[in-house]
């Protein structure tokens, strides 16, 4: 389906007014990508709006010597974070930023080394690390609880600093980017049709979502158009990814309040879904099925088997919420109010649980899909649980529609031309909207890839909802109700 795309070059004096106008018209700042063009640096601001699908890019070019841009932090909270990222990785100073502190680079990173610049060279020796400037909350009975970055089990590294009085949380500060891998840099120099394996590994539980967003961006850049049945097969794979992750989360949330019975049954459902994935694509995590210019399935899932799993999940959720102790534990815990969710530009089930209407399947559709939106309004753990429950049922219904109405082959392949251009890929992954932007040279080689996982937008909301009448034991439950990706954030 066709989107309205607008591209404009702006000066540093024009940028703030242009951005303010787009935000006032209902657009959101979805991505900011810096580019090192040698003598100059180029910054692309991508604004998106849905229903109908509209996309606007504003491009600002600045000198490579002492580069700076006017800060948009006063207009958009997320703009301030993108600007801090650019300052760390490219050395572009956001003039007028209220808090231009490091975001990606930890204290042991050298001051003037910006790894995304063309002349960055190999990493220099790290320096002695100073203390991270956490805000200390002071007062009678106030103390701190540090958690991480090393956690028990398989949890990825992240540091959480709680300021507490008694058991009540006064403030939480999260510190991420302990595993920054330079993913965006790794895309550069790869052929346009040969980088999907890297996209699949951006965040392991979102392999299909990121593979599709990357493929769509490449196809957009090269002017490739796939037939509608191919888009529908791709949509099916993304829904299968949504199913196994939601099943796991519904069980894990029950487990966090010691209701292990529900978790065991949910994990059983998840295992069955992973086996379905393996039958459909040859891989439990749905890898190697989506690629630029194509999609390949080995078979279609059995719609009746999916419906049986939907019935199982509905029964598990009913069993969980039918327990009055669990219901009371979920209800009213860690409320993310609608105004805060909107100001922070949250996405996915986190946003929908707080009453925001956002879904890239409808905002930026590739094909006509009968999507049933699941929403709530209370913004608490209960709402984030019930949205997942309802999305599971809606996703199974969508899968059945896609399976039962499919006609023709299960494989589509188009030749990748050796051409250049820029393109955008937008996908509603299971956590929320994923956005990829690529630039491809005339030789068909990727020169720049920018990736925004929904966790980038949702991480700042976690401390916000924990600052309102919560206690320390609420944190594990709240954290699981968000279930954000460290890897998707720490690119």
BELTAFEN-V99295 format. One record per run of one state. SS is the DSSP state (2 for helix, 1 for strand, 0 for the rest). FROM is the first residue (numbers start at 1). TO is the last residue. If there is no record, write none. Layout:
{{SS:FROM:TO} {SS:FROM:TO}}
This chain:
{{0:1:3} {1:4:9} {0:10:11} {2:12:24} {0:25:27} {1:28:36} {0:37:39} {1:40:49} {0:50:53} {1:54:63} {0:64:67} {1:68:70} {0:71:76} {2:77:90} {0:91:92} {1:93:95} {0:96:141} {1:142:147} {0:148:158} {1:159:165} {0:166:167} {1:168:175} {0:176:182} {2:183:187} {0:188:190} {1:191:191} {0:192:195} {2:196:199} {0:200:203} {2:204:222} {0:223:227} {2:228:255} {0:256:259} {2:260:281} {0:282:289} {1:290:291} {0:292:293} {1:294:296} {0:297:302} {2:303:321} {0:322:323} {2:324:330} {0:331:337} {2:338:343} {0:344:347} {2:348:353} {0:354:359} {2:360:363} {0:364:380} {2:381:404} {0:405:410} {1:411:413} {0:414:420} {1:421:428} {0:429:432} {1:433:440} {0:441:444} {1:445:452} {0:453:453} {2:454:465} {0:466:470} {1:471:471} {0:472:473} {2:474:482} {0:483:485} {2:486:489} {0:490:491}}
